[in-house]
Amino acid sequence: MEKQLNVGIVGTKFMGKAHSNAWKKAPLFFDVSAQPVLKVACGRHEASLKEFAQQWGWQETETDWKKLVARPDIDIIDIALPQQLHYEVALAAAKEGKHIFCEKPLAMNSQQAEEMLKVCEDHKVVHYLNHNYRRTPAVALAKRMIDEGKIGRIFHWRCAYQQDWIVDPSFPLTWQLRKETAQAGPQWDLNSHAVDLAHFLVGDIATVSALTTNFIKERPLADESTSGNLKAESKGEAKGEVTVEDAALMLVQFTSGAIGSFEATRFATGKKNGLTFEIYGSKGSLLFDLERMNELQYYSREDAEGYQGFRTILATDGSHPYMQHWWPAGHIIGYEHAFVHAVVDFIDAIETKQTITPNFSDGLKILRVLEAGLTSAERHQQVIIS
């Protein structure tokens, strides 16, 4: 009989859907070492929860996450919740011996992250932090090329993560815009992805200098019952204070000696989910744009004189990471596929008793950089990462 792993998911909104799709698709396209079973979906509102479970194929529902994590028949807890809720669920799940698949950013601060990591290590559970962009084939290809020495010694990293969903001053004060529920703005939400990619592709960050700003200080109060993915309606005329930054800029130096920049903003008009990075080295360069996620731009100084220039690699060939499990070359994949790749690698880590990256250790390292950025912006001085 094929081995099964029972999954319990906590969270039924945007990430709950993305994760559910990944659990369902992984064994259809990949030869997974154990069959994930969509056992229990957990959410606060029973009516919408049942609709979610029926839509995505979850066998049972539960409105109390504490009961879910205590169930002896559950092997994996999938935390598809906003970051202010990760800490308590992760601690309880680890103490029950459950493997953890967790959305980013890891926690509200590095102190929470340290405790989450320790408890997971103490109870010897596999813990994964879903910075899914690492598993985009073009990004994974960039990592392979860097490791193979294709671009030589890295000098520069430039990254921008740009969205525009709060440009309108009438957009309401959702949980993402309040410090008590989000910790920070794009510095936390967007730059967590960017810093993870920098760690993955370039290496550890040693120093940070940062600037943050607010463009709109007050917004209408939100009717949270209407909140969806980056959309909501206001309730009445009352307004509240925006207590997180609207945009953040960081300048960093890596331990390798390379230097880098990060821009994270929700005020880049026309940008919906624009994540770009540029890496410049002694032998060549790599450029990536998430809005053209199947493509990687590559420049090589070793090309013959007169033939040098940026070329586009369409990362859909069977030789590219993960792509042999999808469609013929040239048949592009999308945003949701990186989640599938994460599920496949996570199951493999459980079955082989290996670690998977990024994990809670990586998440802690990311939060220390993000916190250093906020401290730098507040104090107007460079911060050394300890």
JOPEVEN-V372975 format. One record per pair of residues at least 4 apart in sequence whose C-alpha atoms are under 6 Angstrom apart, sorted by the first residue. I is the first residue (numbers start at 1). J is the second residue. D is the distance in whole Angstrom. If there is no record, write none. Layout:
BEGIN
i->(I | I)
j->(J | J)
d->(D | D)
END
This chain:
BEGIN
i->(3 | 4 | 4 | 4 | 5 | 5 | 5 | 6 | 6 | 6 | 6 | 7 | 7 | 7 | 7 | 7 | 8 | 8 | 8 | 8 | 9 | 9 | 9 | 9 | 10 | 10 | 10 | 11 | 11 | 11 | 11 | 12 | 15 | 15 | 16 | 16 | 22 | 22 | 22 | 26 | 26 | 27 | 29 | 38 | 39 | 39 | 40 | 40 | 40 | 40 | 41 | 42 | 42 | 42 | 43 | 43 | 44 | 45 | 53 | 53 | 69 | 75 | 76 | 76 | 76 | 77 | 78 | 78 | 78 | 79 | 80 | 83 | 84 | 84 | 86 | 91 | 93 | 94 | 94 | 99 | 99 | 100 | 101 | 102 | 102 | 103 | 103 | 104 | 106 | 107 | 108 | 110 | 110 | 110 | 113 | 117 | 118 | 120 | 120 | 127 | 128 | 129 | 129 | 132 | 132 | 134 | 135 | 135 | 136 | 137 | 137 | 138 | 138 | 138 | 143 | 145 | 146 | 151 | 151 | 151 | 151 | 152 | 152 | 152 | 153 | 153 | 154 | 154 | 155 | 155 | 155 | 156 | 156 | 156 | 156 | 156 | 157 | 157 | 157 | 158 | 158 | 158 | 158 | 159 | 159 | 159 | 160 | 160 | 160 | 160 | 160 | 161 | 161 | 161 | 162 | 162 | 162 | 162 | 162 | 163 | 163 | 163 | 163 | 163 | 164 | 164 | 164 | 164 | 164 | 164 | 166 | 167 | 172 | 172 | 172 | 172 | 172 | 173 | 173 | 173 | 173 | 173 | 174 | 175 | 176 | 177 | 177 | 178 | 178 | 178 | 179 | 179 | 179 | 179 | 184 | 184 | 185 | 185 | 186 | 186 | 186 | 187 | 187 | 188 | 191 | 191 | 197 | 198 | 199 | 199 | 204 | 204 | 205 | 205 | 205 | 206 | 206 | 206 | 206 | 207 | 207 | 207 | 207 | 207 | 208 | 208 | 208 | 208 | 208 | 209 | 209 | 209 | 209 | 210 | 210 | 210 | 210 | 210 | 211 | 211 | 211 | 212 | 212 | 213 | 213 | 213 | 214 | 214 | 217 | 217 | 218 | 218 | 218 | 219 | 219 | 220 | 220 | 220 | 221 | 221 | 221 | 221 | 222 | 222 | 222 | 223 | 223 | 223 | 226 | 226 | 227 | 227 | 247 | 247 | 248 | 248 | 249 | 249 | 250 | 250 | 251 | 251 | 252 | 252 | 253 | 253 | 254 | 254 | 274 | 275 | 275 | 276 | 276 | 277 | 277 | 278 | 278 | 279 | 279 | 280 | 281 | 283 | 284 | 284 | 284 | 285 | 285 | 286 | 286 | 287 | 288 | 289 | 294 | 294 | 295 | 295 | 295 | 296 | 296 | 297 | 297 | 298 | 298 | 299 | 299 | 303 | 316 | 316 | 316 | 317 | 318 | 318 | 327 | 342 | 348 | 349 | 349 | 349 | 358 | 367 | 372 | 372 | 376 | 376 | 376 | 376)
j->(34 | 34 | 35 | 36 | 36 | 37 | 75 | 37 | 39 | 74 | 75 | 37 | 38 | 39 | 74 | 76 | 39 | 40 | 41 | 77 | 41 | 42 | 77 | 78 | 42 | 79 | 80 | 16 | 43 | 80 | 81 | 16 | 19 | 80 | 20 | 80 | 26 | 339 | 340 | 30 | 340 | 32 | 325 | 58 | 58 | 59 | 58 | 59 | 60 | 61 | 61 | 61 | 62 | 63 | 49 | 63 | 63 | 49 | 57 | 58 | 93 | 98 | 98 | 99 | 100 | 100 | 100 | 101 | 102 | 102 | 103 | 107 | 108 | 181 | 90 | 116 | 98 | 98 | 120 | 125 | 126 | 127 | 128 | 129 | 130 | 129 | 130 | 130 | 363 | 113 | 183 | 114 | 364 | 367 | 364 | 360 | 122 | 124 | 125 | 359 | 359 | 358 | 359 | 338 | 339 | 139 | 140 | 338 | 338 | 141 | 321 | 294 | 296 | 315 | 201 | 150 | 150 | 281 | 283 | 284 | 285 | 281 | 282 | 283 | 281 | 282 | 280 | 281 | 258 | 280 | 281 | 258 | 259 | 260 | 279 | 280 | 260 | 278 | 279 | 260 | 261 | 277 | 278 | 262 | 276 | 277 | 262 | 263 | 264 | 275 | 276 | 264 | 274 | 275 | 264 | 265 | 268 | 271 | 274 | 266 | 268 | 271 | 272 | 273 | 266 | 267 | 268 | 269 | 271 | 272 | 171 | 267 | 219 | 220 | 221 | 222 | 234 | 177 | 219 | 220 | 221 | 222 | 222 | 181 | 182 | 242 | 244 | 182 | 243 | 244 | 183 | 184 | 243 | 244 | 188 | 244 | 244 | 245 | 190 | 264 | 265 | 191 | 248 | 192 | 195 | 264 | 201 | 202 | 203 | 204 | 254 | 255 | 253 | 254 | 255 | 253 | 254 | 255 | 385 | 252 | 253 | 383 | 384 | 385 | 251 | 252 | 373 | 382 | 383 | 250 | 251 | 376 | 382 | 249 | 250 | 373 | 376 | 377 | 248 | 249 | 377 | 247 | 248 | 245 | 246 | 247 | 245 | 246 | 241 | 242 | 240 | 241 | 242 | 239 | 240 | 234 | 238 | 239 | 234 | 235 | 239 | 240 | 233 | 234 | 235 | 233 | 234 | 235 | 232 | 233 | 231 | 232 | 264 | 265 | 263 | 264 | 262 | 263 | 261 | 262 | 260 | 261 | 259 | 260 | 258 | 259 | 258 | 259 | 291 | 289 | 290 | 288 | 289 | 287 | 288 | 286 | 287 | 285 | 286 | 285 | 285 | 301 | 299 | 300 | 301 | 298 | 299 | 297 | 298 | 297 | 296 | 293 | 314 | 315 | 313 | 314 | 315 | 312 | 313 | 311 | 312 | 310 | 311 | 309 | 310 | 308 | 323 | 329 | 330 | 329 | 323 | 324 | 331 | 346 | 352 | 353 | 354 | 355 | 362 | 371 | 376 | 383 | 380 | 381 | 382 | 383)
d->(5 | 5 | 5 | 6 | 5 | 6 | 6 | 5 | 6 | 5 | 5 | 6 | 5 | 5 | 6 | 5 | 6 | 5 | 6 | 5 | 5 | 6 | 6 | 5 | 5 | 5 | 6 | 5 | 6 | 5 | 5 | 4 | 6 | 5 | 6 | 5 | 6 | 6 | 4 | 6 | 5 | 6 | 6 | 5 | 6 | 5 | 6 | 6 | 5 | 5 | 5 | 6 | 5 | 5 | 6 | 5 | 5 | 6 | 6 | 5 | 5 | 5 | 5 | 5 | 6 | 5 | 6 | 5 | 6 | 5 | 6 | 5 | 6 | 6 | 6 | 6 | 5 | 5 | 5 | 5 | 5 | 5 | 5 | 5 | 6 | 6 | 5 | 6 | 6 | 6 | 6 | 6 | 6 | 6 | 5 | 5 | 6 | 6 | 6 | 6 | 4 | 6 | 5 | 6 | 6 | 6 | 6 | 5 | 5 | 6 | 5 | 6 | 6 | 5 | 6 | 5 | 6 | 5 | 4 | 4 | 6 | 5 | 5 | 5 | 5 | 5 | 6 | 4 | 5 | 6 | 5 | 6 | 5 | 6 | 6 | 5 | 4 | 6 | 5 | 6 | 5 | 5 | 5 | 5 | 6 | 4 | 6 | 4 | 6 | 6 | 5 | 5 | 6 | 4 | 6 | 5 | 6 | 6 | 5 | 4 | 5 | 5 | 5 | 5 | 5 | 5 | 5 | 5 | 6 | 6 | 6 | 5 | 5 | 5 | 5 | 5 | 5 | 6 | 5 | 6 | 5 | 5 | 5 | 6 | 5 | 6 | 6 | 6 | 5 | 6 | 4 | 6 | 5 | 6 | 5 | 5 | 5 | 5 | 5 | 5 | 6 | 5 | 6 | 6 | 6 | 6 | 6 | 5 | 4 | 5 | 6 | 6 | 6 | 4 | 6 | 6 | 5 | 5 | 5 | 5 | 5 | 6 | 4 | 6 | 6 | 5 | 6 | 6 | 5 | 6 | 5 | 6 | 5 | 5 | 4 | 5 | 5 | 5 | 6 | 5 | 5 | 6 | 4 | 6 | 6 | 6 | 5 | 5 | 6 | 5 | 5 | 5 | 5 | 5 | 6 | 6 | 6 | 4 | 6 | 6 | 5 | 6 | 6 | 4 | 6 | 6 | 5 | 5 | 5 | 6 | 6 | 4 | 6 | 4 | 6 | 5 | 6 | 5 | 6 | 5 | 6 | 5 | 6 | 5 | 6 | 4 | 5 | 6 | 6 | 6 | 5 | 5 | 4 | 6 | 5 | 6 | 5 | 6 | 5 | 4 | 6 | 5 | 5 | 4 | 6 | 6 | 5 | 5 | 5 | 5 | 5 | 6 | 6 | 5 | 6 | 5 | 6 | 6 | 5 | 6 | 5 | 5 | 5 | 6 | 5 | 5 | 6 | 5 | 6 | 5 | 5 | 4 | 6 | 6 | 6 | 6 | 5 | 6 | 5 | 6 | 6 | 6 | 5 | 5 | 6 | 6)
END
